[in-house]
Amino acid sequence: MRIVLLLFTAFLSAVLTIFAFPKFDLYILSWICLVPLFIISFRQQTKIVFFTAWISGILANAGVVYWLVPTFRTAGESGITGIAALIALSGYLGVYHGLYFIFAGWIFNKWKFNEKSVWFSHPGLMITLSAGWVVVELLKTVVLTGFPWALLGYTQYNSLWLIQICDITGVYGVSFVIVLVNIALALIVNTLLNEHKLNDKTARCVISVTGVAILILTGCYGYSKYRIQNIYAQIINAPEMRIAVLQGNIDQYKKWDQQFVTEIMGAYSKIVYAVSKNNDGLDLVAWPETAVPGYLLNEKRMYDWVVSCARMTRCAHLAGTVEYKDGEIYNSAVCLTPEGAVAGKYSKIHLVPFGEVVPLKKWLEKYIKTLTALGDVSPGKHTDPIRLKLASGVEADVGTYICFESIFGAEVTRFTKTGAQVLVNITNDGWYLNTAAPYQHFVFNIFRAVENRRYVVRSANTGISGFIDPTGKVAEKTQIFVPSAITFNVRLLDEYSFYTRFPYVFSLLCTALVLTLGLLCKFKN
């Protein structure tokens, strides 16, 4: 009976977590999804806590990133390989879940709850455990090249009143607040279970934890109101740049098949023609990742075609392409002017493990094929923005990041630090088919916009493409799997947010807090 209860707890927490993420978007569930596991961690032995939380972590991560299986199949791998990859990744991420809740249970049982300190002990525990969750998310971001896809804060992308704190803390701050509320609820339930009735002790617990949660939420709301007003005041006076994004909706099976090159070129030419007829005063047209069906800078046919598109619209085109240089292959974005000049380019730095590069290839190449037709891709070396002269005469610095890089908040700040006034994210997303992945992948850019206080422009092959303003509001977006072109006037901003300047400060402060209080608990008891 006990094992059944534990498995039910693991399953319940996982289901609540899964449904909080896109596409389900029941984001309210994130505020209670960890409560069952916290209660277990407060009341059970270490081995039981780890097992329960680990199983829950496996199920939750598998439910959020289930799209790995169809992605593997799209790449030509077997479904079994995809399932094995999903199990391996979910099992690995589940370990973080298990270790965190061991830590939560250990800290809870070491913490001093006495009559004199009751007004401070519960709030102190809440802050410490919330900081511990941030440490876990930081580790997911940096260990083994990182995979911070399912961070809890991403569930709140629609909560503009909350996510404005990201310009200080990054997405980790939102996760901190969500976990703090989960802990508050768990502490109240645990106290009621222990006391079996309402009395002075339970009342003090309820008042103290509720008060802290309300205080922090109110602070987030107040800060958000202030920052949103402040950002829009800056936007009013900032110079404009008119950008169009192209969404070709090219089938993934056709992208690297030579017999479809002419068809792909025709599809994009048609969209570009429509853009040129309906949009005067364009400054830039952004194409998706690897939209060019060849090597743009190595094949005259491809180069002449993109230049002709630039001439048609009378503005620069930022095109995703494969680049071959000095014996190396790069996943790049190249900006061509109507005169045929290369205004700038960016080559992807953070490559997708087992997609663009195979870790430990010497040992694994017998068992795992590279998941793209590109073979091994080499990383780029710089994040310098592309400088363009606009129709208005103003010069604009455009920072470009590609696909997978959008999930790494601290890495995107490098583009802003080097002077980017607007950020462009190009991606393919055709690999994901009709799963939740394109919706989840789009959401990350909402946080990158807030963290850097920049407009983010997104061009995706199959969707979702769109424009996001510096407060995280989606100004315009496309439907998935629909050939599209949308145009919007973004504003060029220069302010550096605290997070842009110091992206790791909040997470490192949380790490220092956890280590300090963890050591105090260990040596005091």
Secondary structure, 3 states (H helix, E strand, C coil): CHHHHHHHHHHHHHHHHHHHCCCCCCHHHHHCCCHHHHHHHHHCCHHHHHHHHHHHHHHHHHHHCCCHHHHHHHCCCCHHHHHHHHHHHHHHHHHHHHHHHHHHHHHHHHCCCCCCCHHHHHHHHHHHHHHHHHHHHHHHHHHHHCCCCCCHHHHHCCCHHHHCCHHHHCHHHHHHHHHHHHHHHHHHHHHHHHHCCCCHHHHHHHHHHHHHHHHHHHHHHHHHHHHHHHHHHHHHHCCEEEEEEEECCCCCCCCCCHHHHHHHHHHHHHHHHHHHHHCCCCCEEECCCCCCCCCCCCCHHHHHHHHHHHHHHCCEEEEEEEEEECCEEEEEEEEECCCCCEEEEEECCCCCECCCECCCHHHHCCCCCCCCCCCCCCCCCCCCCEEEECCCCCEEEEEEEEHHHHHCHHHHHHHHHCCCCEEEEEECCHHHCCCCHHHHHHHHHHHHHHHHCCCEEEEECCCCCEEECCCCCEEEECCCCCCEEEEEEEECCCCCCHHHHCCCHHHHHHHHHHHHHHHHHHHHC
